[in-house]
């Protein structure tokens, strides 16, 4: 099994836990405040990972690359908005409805990758993206 596939599956499993733990934690709380706390926990955890890996000195390298830094900041803002909307959605809806709709991000990412990076979509990829779209809607609205 390829390394990327192992990491992708671990990402999917831990993302599922975000929905489950988030839904339990949000029962009597404001979604935006809970998201802010979650972000602090994530930041502390990730800084710890960088420290344990001995890569803290690489922060200056990231800060020195202004173009990369701009896009990392934009990615952070997009991620924060995604979390805010996701937590508001699972606070007000069911995980079984929200999670599939959230996974339409796969479809949007492929479309944007084609437009922005010129990535090629094969027939099978196109069929798969179509199936993800239909599947997400069937699960969420069915």
C-alpha positions in Angstrom: 0.0 0.0 0.0 1.3 3.5 -0.9 2.4 5.9 1.8 0.0 8.6 0.5 -2.9 6.2 0.7 -2.2 5.2 4.3 -2.0 8.9 5.3 -5.2 9.7 3.3 -7.1 6.9 5.1 -5.8 8.1 8.5 -6.9 11.5 7.5 -10.4 10.3 6.7 -10.7 8.3 10.0 -9.5 11.2 12.1 -11.8 13.6 10.2 -14.7 11.4 11.0 -13.7 11.6 14.7 -13.8 15.4 14.4 -17.5 15.2 13.5 -18.3 12.7 16.2 -16.4 14.4 19.0 -17.5 17.8 17.8 -21.2 16.9 17.8 -20.9 15.5 21.4 -19.0 18.6 22.6 -21.3 21.1 21.0 -24.5 20.0 22.6 -24.8 23.0 24.9 -22.1 25.4 23.5 -21.7 28.1 20.9 -20.2 26.6 17.8 -17.8 29.5 17.0 -16.4 29.5 20.6 -15.9 25.8 20.5 -14.2 26.1 17.1 -11.8 28.7 18.6 -10.9 26.4 21.5 -10.4 23.5 19.1 -8.1 25.7 17.0 -6.0 26.6 20.1 -5.7 22.9 21.0 -4.7 22.1 17.4 -2.1 24.9 17.3 -0.5 23.8 20.6 -0.5 20.1 19.5 1.1 20.9 16.1 3.8 23.2 17.6 4.5 20.2 19.9 4.9 18.0 16.9 7.3 20.4 15.2 9.3 20.7 18.4 9.5 16.9 18.9 10.6 16.5 15.3 13.3 19.0 15.9 12.1 21.3 13.1 11.3 24.5 15.0 14.3 26.2 13.3 12.4 25.8 10.0 9.8 28.4 11.0 12.2 31.1 9.8 12.4 29.5 6.4 8.7 29.5 6.0 8.5 33.2 7.2 11.2 34.2 4.7 9.3 32.9 1.7 6.7 35.6 1.3 4.7 34.0 -1.5 4.5 30.7 0.2 3.6 32.4 3.5 0.8 34.3 1.8 -0.8 31.1 0.5 -0.2 29.3 3.8 -2.1 32.2 5.5 -4.9 32.0 2.9 -5.1 28.3 3.5 -5.3 28.9 7.2 -8.2 31.4 6.8 -10.0 29.0 4.4 -9.5 26.2 6.9 -10.8 28.3 9.8 -13.9 29.3 7.8 -14.4 25.6 6.9 -14.3 24.7 10.6 -16.6 27.5 11.6 -19.2 26.5 9.0 -18.7 22.8 9.7 -19.3 23.2 13.5 -22.3 25.4 12.9 -23.7 22.8 10.5 -23.2 19.8 12.9 -24.6 21.9 15.8 -27.8 22.5 13.8 -27.9 19.3 11.7 -27.1 15.7 12.0 -23.6 14.3 11.4 -25.1 11.9 8.8 -26.3 14.9 6.8 -23.5 17.3 7.3 -20.5 15.0 6.8 -21.4 13.8 3.3 -22.1 17.4 2.1 -18.7 18.4 3.6 -17.1 15.7 1.5 -18.2 17.6 -1.6 -15.0 19.5 -0.9 -13.4 16.6 -2.9 -15.4 17.5 -5.9 -14.6 21.2 -5.5 -10.9 20.5 -5.0 -10.7 18.5 -8.2 -12.5 21.1 -10.2 -10.2 23.9 -8.9 -7.2 21.7 -9.5 -8.2 21.3 -13.1 -8.8 25.0 -13.5 -5.8 26.3 -11.6 -3.2 23.7 -12.1 -4.2 22.1 -15.4 -4.6 18.7 -13.8 -6.1 16.1 -16.1 -9.2 14.2 -15.2 -9.6 10.8 -16.8 -12.9 9.2 -17.7 -12.7 7.1 -14.5 -11.9 10.1 -12.4 -14.8 12.0 -13.9 -17.1 9.1 -13.2 -15.8 8.9 -9.6 -16.3 12.6 -9.0 -19.8 12.3 -10.3 -20.5 9.3 -8.0 -19.1 11.2 -5.0 -21.4 14.1 -5.9 -24.5 11.9 -6.3 -23.6 9.8 -3.3 -23.1 12.7 -1.0 -26.4 14.2 -2.0 -28.2 10.8 -1.6 -26.8 10.2 1.8 -27.4 13.7 3.1 -30.9 14.3 1.6 -32.2 10.7 1.5 
